[in-house]
Amino acid sequence: MALLDIFRKKAPDRPAADEPISPIVIMGGQQVRFLSNAAVVAADVAQRQNPQLYRITNFVASSVQAVPWFCEADPDVVAAERAGNAKIKAINDLLKSPNDTFTQQQFRYWLALNLMLYARAHFKVGVGSTGSPNGLYPLAAKYVKGVLNQRGTVDGYEYGSGSNMTALPSRRVAEKRGGNIAYGAEISFPSLSGLVEYNRAPAAIESIAQPIAIINALMQRALDTASGHPNVKYVITAEKTLTKQQRDALAQHLEEGGPGDEYSGSVLFLYNTTIKVDKLDNNLADIHSKIPLDDMTRQIAGVYGVPIALLGLGSADSAKYASNYNESRLSFWQDTIAPCYLSPIAAGMTMAICPPGARISFDLDAIPALWEGRANLGSTLSRVNFLTTNEKRDILGYEPTTEIPAVLLSSGTGTAKDVSNPDDSKPAPDDKPDDKPDDEDTKTRIAPPPMRVVN
């Protein structure tokens, strides 16, 4: 441990007895699978076979991967507690190249996809000889097991099975051992109970199960009744109940009326009734009533917070959403991507790999959809006269500056030190000297006698 680490911010010391025993995991200290096999199979099959689900998950994950991330000194702590430049550079190098096979964009895509489908993402953090993380390796969710302590919380992870099984401690346990040990980490969404409920299907899989089941059933029905399919069915109905003789005659005519049969080409007469042959749906003219893909897509999109206008649905009833595309695009980034993915990923990665006094952040300036909103906010702040320039810059996410007057009025004029006149003691080149009273003017003057008005 370096000498400066003594003065840097660290997590507070907490007694282990203060942590409550988990009521969900009743077998404390036993291995548990973080995801049930049913949840893994459901997500895997649904994304592979359902184009609507893949389109939405790919849309969200691709949006997350397009936003760059970086490590910076934590601005919420005092300067003495912030991490040094060398440690921040090491983390930034790691974020730019997580491992030898994954780029940073692929790693962000993988994180977002796991959070969408499984509500958690697991990865291994490699540690170099200097004690700084030097590798991020994704772990397949269906092969990850948790090693719990007696209170039901995670002390480590097991990845794989049999002779290929790898044991990984958590970061807390690895740091207690005092060595440069690789450890496991996770980013998880807790349930309503406040805990991560192991061996249960994540909320996302449970929520989209019904729409996907409806889509699969209707797709199969459309396939079975498609024009030219060998399973086309016909229904014969009569105006009233047929007599036994009529029924037998009709059955015999249908069975023996084929080419070369005894009744081939003959005509069957039935009296006092009407026979009607109804063909089951055998074409796709009403495909939108058979397969309400748009309706089910809206259900799936609603689970993941994707506005309908961004999906470009082709049916006529979705045309009304085309007018609010810009608003939907802004809402998608402000209400879904930033709070539901960027913030949890930044917080989780900070806890997993950052030294004390540093944090992971995303470059929101790289999102074109937020440019106009930020410009409008800046325009609004320019009309607020009771905030200083640096306070306005802080709201917009900019660093303080001394190049601009401390207070700018809404008209754009400065009320403090002018940039062209850094030295208040000397007049600006273009300014005229003020009319300064001389010594004679400062003396007491005798007031003139009052004027007399004569009528």
Phi, psi and omega in degrees: 000131180286159182297323182292337180298337180294328185265358182269161183290140175220167180293145180292152178282126182238129176297139180296331182291343180286339182282123183289155177286133182291127177282347183276314180272102185275345180252075181297139180088354180263160179283137177229146175276133184289334178229137176287154179298326180296319180293319180295314181295318181298314181293318183294312181292318183296318182288329180282325187257349183248108183295329180294315180295317180297320181298318183287315180295320178293325180296315181289312182297323178293326178293320179293320183292342182279352182261116181293151175240161182201162177256140180216163174294139183291114182285351182275358178244162180292160186300326182291339183261000181279150181291153181284165183297325182295316180291323178294321178297320179297320179291321178296321176297323178293318180293327179287330180221085184300318177203186186282347183244339182253131168279169180295326178294318179295322181292320177293321177299316181295319178299312182296320181295319178293321178293326179292311188273322187248352183064020178194153178219133182246144178207158179258138179250114175278146183238132181275183182292337179276356181092357179266145177299138180230007179197141175237121186236119181292144177244128179296128188299325185286351179251007183263130173239150179256140175259115187260151172273187184291346178263002176085012176254162190280127172254346182184184183222152172236129184241126182090195181207162177065220182288343180267005182288134179243130178263131181231125175284164171285168182296323180298316180290321181296320180290329178292329179287341172078012181242173177275079187250133173294145184221165178261155180213161179212155170239117188229151171260120178287160177271185181296340179285349183090000180233164172275111185276108182286158177061022175237152178292134178299159184300323182297316180295319179295323185287326183264002182297316183293311177301322180292321177298320179294316179299316181296319181294317181287328175296319178293322178295318178296323178292319181292331184252015181290151181297133179085000179284141182295347181262024177297136185239149178234151179236128179257125180236154180238154181295324176217177183296131179284150173284170181296321180293319179294319180296317179295320180294320179293318179296319180293324180292321180288324183283327186243024181258012180281173179301128178086354179277174186296321182259021180297128178080357181277165181246135180256127178252128175237134184255149175064025176201168179232131178256134180228133178255116179255129179267131176294162182308112182232024173218172184252027178295328180252043186298328182285339173275332177280319183237088178285067184299321181297317181296315181289327177296322177297322179297314180293318180297325179295326178297322184261006175071033179261119178298145184296325184298336182278349184270345178062046180296142188270348184287161186294326184287354178264356182295333182293343180273354185290335185286338182250037182296315182296318178295320179293322179295317178294318179296324180300317181282320184282324187256343183243298187294310184295306184281330187269340184230307184296314181295312178297322179294318179297315180293318180294318179291326176299315180291331186276323190230347187276143171284167177301137179088012177226162180209160176263134178226160176251144181277091181291343177293345179276002181260107182300329183296338182266354183296313183295319179296323178291322178294320177295322177295318177297321177296322178292318180294332180295341179264004178263112186270347184267004175252143176284167180299317181291329175294320177294319179296324179294322177297322181276355178089019179259157179285155176297156181216155174247005182278350182239144178309146184298326180229126177244128175285166182298338177281351180096359179273146180269147178250358179245202183304129181280148181295322182283354181228071182295336180256111183294340184284342182246139179289152177293154182302321184272354183272144174274142179295141179293153175287096184268128181292140178277185183295324181294326181289336182279347179287162180289127181261150177269126182292140179292153179296150180293149179282145179253130182261127180250124178285000000 
